[in-house]
Amino acid sequence: MKLTEVIGAIESYAPPGLQDKYDNSGLVTGQSGMEVHAVLLCIDVTEAVLDEAIQLGADLIISHHPVLFNPLKRITGSAYTERILITAIKHNIALYSVHTSMDNSPEGVNLKICQKLDLRETEILLPMEHSLNKLVTFVPYEYADQVRSALFAAGAGHIGKYDQCSFSTEGQGSFRASAEANPFVGEIGKFHLGRELRVETVFPAVMRQKILQALFNAHPYEEVAYDIYLLENPAGLSGAGMIGKLHSPEDEQSFFTRVKNTFNCGVIRHSGFLNKPVRKIAVCGGSGSFLIGTAISAGVDVFLTADIKYHQIFEADGRLVIADIGHYESEQFTIEIFYDILTKIIPNFAIHFSRINTNCVNYF
């Protein structure tokens, strides 16, 4: 299996365009055209995980967290990140991470948390801004269905709970083909006026190249006329955090006990019980303090996340319960997402779950 095929499978669910600006998701070591025979899935790449990959004969490690967040000026082996890079390159092991692109994916980290908690009616807590584009193209009347179908198949036309959404208006298109042209209709050097449909549909901005390729492949014209508009509409298709509802209300202690059992938390830091039923939950895998205000505005009962600082807990202000379950604990099931994607798209491929617990936070 080519490494580029494995990466393509992952990025079909978590496109690189979804990652936050500070992040460093993607391929760290390895060449996209190299052959891979087995993959090891983990949350963090540590030296122990790398040794595990060598023992298993895995030539690709897919992690949630990137081994490199900051630029390196030298690679001498004086720090663990440098030693990991040296060893990975020496053993021809590719390192690939899917971090905030998977956090912001609608089928990523936060949906997995919601599934573990058996939440329903899930939706993005804070949709990404400027994440939606509109495509307008002009198609000969008899080819409109062909072009629409190709765009829908590529991922265009999703609005909320509906798909295959588009709008068409009939009109006339004109052109004159130059001597170098190969017109689908009309004649060289002659003005042509034909019946066309203006076809409009929306698509996630991160899918632009895929959508355009589908348009060019399906459209009969040699030169395809199209416009792309950046929309201000909140798409709700991708973004930070997620909201969901319990099937039936639970008391706070019962819910927290279930969270501890599900995520294997030794302790949950929280802002204090409000002594009221829990029904609506907000979640954010990893560091989610930036979403406290959004969770309050959404009217949730509990906001489950990690890395909350002391003074930030005051922001709960009796309006919700903030539950800090730990960074690793909140994201530990991300490797299940990687596994599900790879086995669905690339069957009969050797996939291993790392047996190394890379949680660097300990409690006494």
VOVEXSE-942039 format. One line per 10 residues: number of its first residue (from 1); for each residue x, y, z of C-alpha. Coordinates in nm, 2 decimals, decimal comma. Example, Ala and Ser with C-alpha at 12.3 -4.5 7.8 and 13.67 -1.06 7.14 Angstrom:
BEGIN
1	1,23:-0,45:0,78 ~ 1,37:-0,11:0,71
// end
This chain:
BEGIN
1	0,00:0,00:0,00 ~ 0,13:0,34:-0,09 ~ 0,16:0,59:0,20 ~ -0,02:0,85:-0,01 ~ -0,32:0,61:-0,02 ~ -0,33:0,57:0,35 ~ -0,30:0,94:0,40 ~ -0,57:1,00:0,14 ~ -0,81:0,78:0,33 ~ -0,76:0,97:0,66
11	-0,78:1,31:0,50 ~ -1,11:1,22:0,33 ~ -1,25:1,25:0,68 ~ -1,02:1,51:0,83 ~ -0,90:1,74:0,55 ~ -0,58:1,94:0,63 ~ -0,77:2,26:0,57 ~ -0,96:2,20:0,90 ~ -0,65:2,22:1,12 ~ -0,59:2,53:1,33
21	-0,32:2,77:1,24 ~ -0,09:2,68:1,52 ~ -0,10:2,31:1,44 ~ 0,15:2,08:1,26 ~ -0,07:1,79:1,14 ~ 0,05:1,59:0,85 ~ 0,35:1,39:0,74 ~ 0,66:1,45:0,95 ~ 0,89:1,18:0,82 ~ 0,86:0,95:0,52
31	0,79:0,99:0,15 ~ 0,44:0,99:0,02 ~ 0,52:0,74:-0,25 ~ 0,68:0,48:-0,01 ~ 0,53:0,14:0,04 ~ 0,38:0,07:0,38 ~ 0,29:-0,28:0,50 ~ 0,17:-0,22:0,86 ~ 0,05:0,08:1,06 ~ 0,06:0,15:1,44
41	-0,21:0,38:1,58 ~ -0,14:0,59:1,89 ~ -0,22:0,92:2,06 ~ 0,14:1,03:2,11 ~ 0,46:0,93:1,95 ~ 0,71:0,85:2,22 ~ 1,04:0,65:2,21 ~ 0,85:0,35:2,36 ~ 0,59:0,37:2,08 ~ 0,86:0,39:1,82
51	1,03:0,08:1,96 ~ 0,69:-0,09:1,96 ~ 0,65:-0,01:1,59 ~ 1,00:-0,15:1,51 ~ 0,92:-0,48:1,69 ~ 0,59:-0,51:1,51 ~ 0,74:-0,43:1,17 ~ 0,52:-0,13:1,12 ~ 0,66:0,12:0,88 ~ 0,39:0,39:0,95
61	0,28:0,54:1,28 ~ -0,04:0,74:1,28 ~ -0,08:0,96:1,59 ~ -0,32:1,22:1,70 ~ -0,07:1,46:1,85 ~ 0,22:1,57:1,62 ~ 0,57:1,49:1,75 ~ 0,68:1,83:1,63 ~ 0,49:2,15:1,73 ~ 0,78:2,39:1,71
71	1,06:2,42:1,46 ~ 1,39:2,25:1,52 ~ 1,72:2,42:1,46 ~ 1,93:2,11:1,50 ~ 1,88:1,73:1,53 ~ 2,15:1,60:1,77 ~ 1,95:1,36:1,98 ~ 1,96:1,58:2,29 ~ 1,58:1,59:2,32 ~ 1,33:1,31:2,29
81	1,17:1,46:1,98 ~ 1,51:1,47:1,81 ~ 1,58:1,11:1,91 ~ 1,24:1,00:1,77 ~ 1,31:1,16:1,44 ~ 1,65:1,01:1,41 ~ 1,52:0,66:1,49 ~ 1,22:0,69:1,26 ~ 1,43:0,80:0,97 ~ 1,70:0,53:1,04
91	1,43:0,26:1,04 ~ 1,24:0,41:0,74 ~ 0,92:0,46:0,95 ~ 0,68:0,73:0,84 ~ 0,53:0,95:1,11 ~ 0,19:1,11:1,03 ~ -0,04:1,30:1,27 ~ -0,40:1,40:1,25 ~ -0,45:1,66:1,52 ~ -0,69:1,96:1,51
101	-0,81:1,86:1,16 ~ -0,96:1,56:1,34 ~ -1,07:1,77:1,63 ~ -1,26:2,00:1,39 ~ -1,40:1,72:1,17 ~ -1,77:1,65:1,22 ~ -1,69:1,28:1,23 ~ -1,38:1,33:1,45 ~ -1,28:1,34:1,81 ~ -1,59:1,51:1,95
111	-1,84:1,29:1,78 ~ -1,65:0,99:1,92 ~ -1,68:1,13:2,27 ~ -2,06:1,18:2,21 ~ -2,09:0,82:2,09 ~ -1,91:0,69:2,40 ~ -2,16:0,89:2,62 ~ -2,45:0,77:2,40 ~ -2,56:1,13:2,32 ~ -2,81:1,20:2,04
121	-2,90:1,51:1,83 ~ -2,54:1,60:1,80 ~ -2,42:1,92:1,64 ~ -2,11:2,14:1,63 ~ -2,07:2,37:1,93 ~ -1,87:2,64:1,75 ~ -1,88:2,62:1,37 ~ -1,57:2,73:1,18 ~ -1,60:3,07:1,03 ~ -1,58:3,12:0,65
131	-1,60:2,74:0,61 ~ -1,87:2,74:0,34 ~ -1,84:2,83:-0,03 ~ -2,10:2,86:-0,30 ~ -2,03:2,73:-0,65 ~ -2,20:2,88:-0,95 ~ -2,15:2,73:-1,29 ~ -2,32:2,75:-1,63 ~ -2,41:2,43:-1,81 ~ -2,58:2,33:-2,13
141	-2,94:2,24:-2,04 ~ -2,91:1,87:-2,13 ~ -2,60:1,82:-1,92 ~ -2,72:1,99:-1,60 ~ -2,82:1,66:-1,43 ~ -2,48:1,51:-1,51 ~ -2,29:1,80:-1,36 ~ -2,52:1,82:-1,05 ~ -2,48:1,45:-0,98 ~ -2,10:1,47:-1,01
151	-2,09:1,77:-0,77 ~ -2,32:1,59:-0,52 ~ -2,10:1,28:-0,53 ~ -1,79:1,49:-0,46 ~ -1,95:1,63:-0,14 ~ -2,14:1,95:-0,25 ~ -2,50:2,03:-0,17 ~ -2,52:1,96:0,20 ~ -2,74:2,20:0,41 ~ -2,81:2,09:0,76
161	-3,00:1,76:0,75 ~ -3,05:1,78:0,37 ~ -2,82:1,68:0,09 ~ -2,82:1,72:-0,29 ~ -2,93:2,08:-0,25 ~ -2,89:2,31:-0,55 ~ -3,07:2,59:-0,74 ~ -3,10:2,63:-1,12 ~ -3,20:2,92:-1,33 ~ -3,25:2,90:-1,71
171	-3,08:3,16:-1,94 ~ -2,86:3,21:-2,24 ~ -2,48:3,18:-2,26 ~ -2,27:3,33:-2,53 ~ -1,91:3,29:-2,66 ~ -1,70:3,30:-2,97 ~ -1,44:3,03:-3,01 ~ -1,09:3,13:-3,12 ~ -0,89:2,95:-3,38 ~ -0,70:2,75:-3,11
181	-1,02:2,63:-2,94 ~ -1,20:2,30:-2,97 ~ -1,56:2,40:-2,89 ~ -1,81:2,15:-2,77 ~ -2,09:2,35:-2,95 ~ -2,07:2,63:-3,19 ~ -1,82:2,71:-3,46 ~ -1,47:2,86:-3,47 ~ -1,48:3,24:-3,51 ~ -1,86:3,26:-3,49
191	-2,07:3,41:-3,21 ~ -2,27:3,14:-3,04 ~ -2,58:3,19:-2,82 ~ -2,71:2,88:-2,64 ~ -2,96:2,76:-2,38 ~ -2,79:2,71:-2,05 ~ -2,87:2,66:-1,68 ~ -2,71:2,85:-1,40 ~ -2,65:2,58:-1,14 ~ -2,57:2,69:-0,78
201	-2,47:2,47:-0,48 ~ -2,27:2,50:-0,16 ~ -1,97:2,30:-0,04 ~ -1,72:2,30:0,25 ~ -1,43:2,54:0,17 ~ -1,18:2,27:0,25 ~ -1,32:2,05:-0,04 ~ -1,26:2,32:-0,31 ~ -1,01:2,12:-0,52 ~ -1,22:1,80:-0,51
211	-1,53:1,99:-0,60 ~ -1,36:2,17:-0,89 ~ -1,21:1,85:-1,02 ~ -1,56:1,69:-1,02 ~ -1,69:1,99:-1,21 ~ -1,42:1,99:-1,47 ~ -1,46:1,61:-1,53 ~ -1,84:1,62:-1,57 ~ -1,88:1,95:-1,76 ~ -1,88:1,91:-2,14
221	-1,72:2,25:-2,22 ~ -1,35:2,29:-2,29 ~ -1,34:2,60:-2,08 ~ -1,57:2,58:-1,78 ~ -1,72:2,91:-1,66 ~ -1,77:2,91:-1,28 ~ -1,77:3,14:-0,98 ~ -1,69:3,06:-0,62 ~ -1,82:3,28:-0,34 ~ -1,71:3,29:0,02
231	-2,03:3,27:0,24 ~ -2,08:3,42:0,58 ~ -2,34:3,16:0,67 ~ -2,24:2,94:0,97 ~ -2,22:2,60:0,80 ~ -2,22:2,39:1,11 ~ -2,04:2,12:0,91 ~ -1,71:2,15:1,10 ~ -1,57:2,33:1,40 ~ -1,48:2,31:1,76
241	-1,66:2,10:2,02 ~ -2,00:1,93:2,00 ~ -2,33:1,94:2,17 ~ -2,56:1,64:2,23 ~ -2,84:1,52:2,45 ~ -2,89:1,23:2,68 ~ -3,17:0,99:2,60 ~ -3,32:1,07:2,94 ~ -3,21:1,30:3,22 ~ -2,95:1,18:3,48
251	-2,85:1,32:3,81 ~ -2,50:1,47:3,83 ~ -2,34:1,21:4,04 ~ -2,47:0,92:3,82 ~ -2,35:1,10:3,51 ~ -2,01:1,17:3,65 ~ -1,97:0,81:3,76 ~ -2,05:0,69:3,41 ~ -1,80:0,94:3,27 ~ -1,53:0,81:3,50
261	-1,60:0,45:3,40 ~ -1,62:0,52:3,03 ~ -1,30:0,73:3,01 ~ -1,12:0,55:3,29 ~ -1,06:0,87:3,48 ~ -0,90:0,84:3,82 ~ -1,04:1,19:3,90 ~ -1,26:1,45:3,75 ~ -1,19:1,82:3,83 ~ -1,51:2,01:3,82
271	-1,67:2,34:3,91 ~ -1,92:2,19:4,16 ~ -2,26:2,03:4,12 ~ -2,57:2,24:4,07 ~ -2,80:1,97:4,20 ~ -3,02:1,96:3,89 ~ -3,08:1,70:3,62 ~ -2,82:1,66:3,34 ~ -2,97:1,65:2,99 ~ -2,77:1,86:2,75
281	-2,39:1,81:2,72 ~ -2,11:2,00:2,55 ~ -1,78:1,82:2,48 ~ -1,44:1,92:2,35 ~ -1,16:1,67:2,34 ~ -0,83:1,82:2,46 ~ -0,80:2,18:2,57 ~ -1,14:2,33:2,55 ~ -1,14:2,63:2,79 ~ -1,19:2,87:2,49
291	-1,54:2,72:2,45 ~ -1,67:2,79:2,80 ~ -1,86:3,10:2,70 ~ -2,00:2,92:2,39 ~ -2,12:2,63:2,61 ~ -2,29:2,86:2,85 ~ -2,47:3,04:2,56 ~ -2,58:2,70:2,43 ~ -2,76:2,63:2,76 ~ -2,58:2,30:2,83
301	-2,58:2,14:3,18 ~ -2,23:2,00:3,17 ~ -1,92:2,10:2,96 ~ -1,68:1,80:2,94 ~ -1,33:1,89:2,83 ~ -0,97:1,91:2,97 ~ -0,69:2,15:3,06 ~ -0,91:2,40:3,25 ~ -0,70:2,65:3,46 ~ -0,80:2,74:3,81
311	-0,94:3,09:3,73 ~ -1,12:2,96:3,42 ~ -1,34:2,73:3,64 ~ -1,49:3,05:3,80 ~ -1,64:3,12:3,46 ~ -1,90:2,84:3,52 ~ -2,06:3,09:3,75 ~ -2,34:2,85:3,85 ~ -2,47:2,83:3,50 ~ -2,32:2,49:3,41
321	-2,08:2,23:3,54 ~ -1,73:2,23:3,39 ~ -1,58:1,88:3,40 ~ -1,21:1,84:3,33 ~ -1,15:1,47:3,27 ~ -0,79:1,50:3,15 ~ -0,64:1,57:2,80 ~ -0,53:1,21:2,73 ~ -0,85:1,07:2,87 ~ -1,07:1,29:2,65
331	-0,89:1,19:2,33 ~ -0,79:0,83:2,40 ~ -1,05:0,69:2,16 ~ -0,92:0,88:1,86 ~ -0,73:0,58:1,75 ~ -1,06:0,40:1,71 ~ -1,15:0,66:1,45 ~ -0,83:0,60:1,26 ~ -0,90:0,22:1,27 ~ -1,26:0,26:1,15
341	-1,15:0,48:0,86 ~ -0,87:0,26:0,74 ~ -1,07:-0,07:0,76 ~ -1,36:0,09:0,58 ~ -1,16:0,23:0,29 ~ -0,85:0,00:0,29 ~ -0,95:-0,35:0,39 ~ -0,69:-0,63:0,44 ~ -0,43:-0,39:0,58 ~ -0,23:-0,47:0,89
351	-0,33:-0,23:1,16 ~ -0,21:-0,23:1,52 ~ -0,33:-0,04:1,83 ~ -0,04:0,07:2,04 ~ -0,03:-0,09:2,38 ~ 0,17:0,20:2,53 ~ -0,01:0,43:2,76 ~ 0,14:0,77:2,66 ~ -0,05:0,97:2,92 ~ 0,22:1,20:3,07
361	0,00:1,32:3,36 ~ 0,01:1,11:3,67 ~ -0,17:1,14:4,01 ~ -0,04:1,03:4,35
// end
